[in-house]
Amino acid sequence: MDGYDNGGRPENQPKKRAEKLPGIALLTEARTILENPGSPNGYFGWPSVARLQNGDIAVACSGFRRDHLCPFGQAVLMTGSDDGLTYGAPRAIINTPLDDRDAGVVPFGESGVIVTSFNNTRAAQREWNPDKPDFMAYVDSITDEDEARYLGATFRLSGDGGATFGKLFISPVTSPHGPTALHDGGLLWVGRTFSDDEITRIEAWRVFEDGAMEYVGRVPPFCKNGARVEASEPHVLELPDGTLLCQFRAEDDLFTTCQTRSNDGGKTWSEPVQLLSDFGGAPPHLYRHSSGVLISAYGYRCAPYGIRLMLSADGGETWRTDVVLWDEGPCDDLGYPATVERRDGSLLTVFYAKDKEDGPAVIKQIIWKLTDEI
């Protein structure tokens, strides 16, 4: 359902390399932090990153896959204590019989951690992989009871800082990076409804420590030229004054990012506005630097393929867009960046990409900093 094939580049899009705008300075080249070379289960994608309560940096992603959509995916988590220089081995947190995809990791409260994912039906997996007998044999082994039990947006909760996790829960909404940790210690999950309806919606739900969820509100539909546009993959940031800033992916004949706000805890939201050009990139991940600058990172799936940023010094009222963080992707199977601040004020962004077009996707990270030219 991340649908990277739906974000294709129109033939008239320019292919020149994008100018790197002022506002950031790279401190490292992009490097691979998670791969499985030599194995058919070497595809990793859709990562998230966060700093846990003990100071460790945690990276979650979907891993040990064989392809962009395959039945062997699992949501894995790895951590490191040296501010993103090294990480331990990944461990599976969510591994249902279905295709476990986008992985979010969010610490909350004194010791809470939530890891999120979602999966696809057996029918979707058969549709994507009709010429792969090993895939089909595995999918055919999944029972009706298994699909009924595990299908959906999934999450597990930890009460000890991510050392151990409890049982699997099903959420009514899904988003690549999971819910938002609020200033009051709670969790608000703004996501796309997980349903078979032809028209999906973006809704806000409160998540409680026992796994229960409570409906809060709904984001108005985004319309362009009088038509409703498919909206998905939102991410939310709570600003210091309590305002909730939400950005999401909009697509049909688009592949772009839109924004909406809530001033009442997610009950009501402003009319969404488009921030980027029609093929400017998505989905977004929002982060607030200690300086107060807001960062929105997103994948850019036109040539030159890569990762771009939006920067705002006024709480998201205005944005400097199309700041190039990395533009060395060989194809458009990439994106889903997420950012965390390091102890020295620099920033670490993780994303997924391929090293060569016919190779597996891997998880990469790049370390950079903000400059004064915002």
Secondary structure, 3 states (H helix, E strand, C coil): CCCHHHHCCCCCCCCCCCCCCCCEEECCCCEEEECCCCCCCCEEEEEEEEECCCCCEEEEEEEEECCCCCCCCEEEEEEECCCCCCCCCCEEEECCCCCCCCCEEEEECCCEEEEEEECCCHHHHHHHCCCCHHHHHHHHHCCHHHHHHHCCEEEEEECCCCCCCCCCEEECEECCCCCEECCCCCEEEEEEECCCCCCCCEEEEEECCCCCEEEEEECCCCEECCEECEEEEEEEEECCCCCEEEEEEEECCCEEEEEEEECCCCCCCCCCEECCCCCCCCCEEEEECCCCCEEEEEEECCCCCEEEEEEECCCCCCCEEEEEEECCCCCCCCEEEEEEECCCCCEEEEEEEECCCCCCEEEEEEEEEECCCC
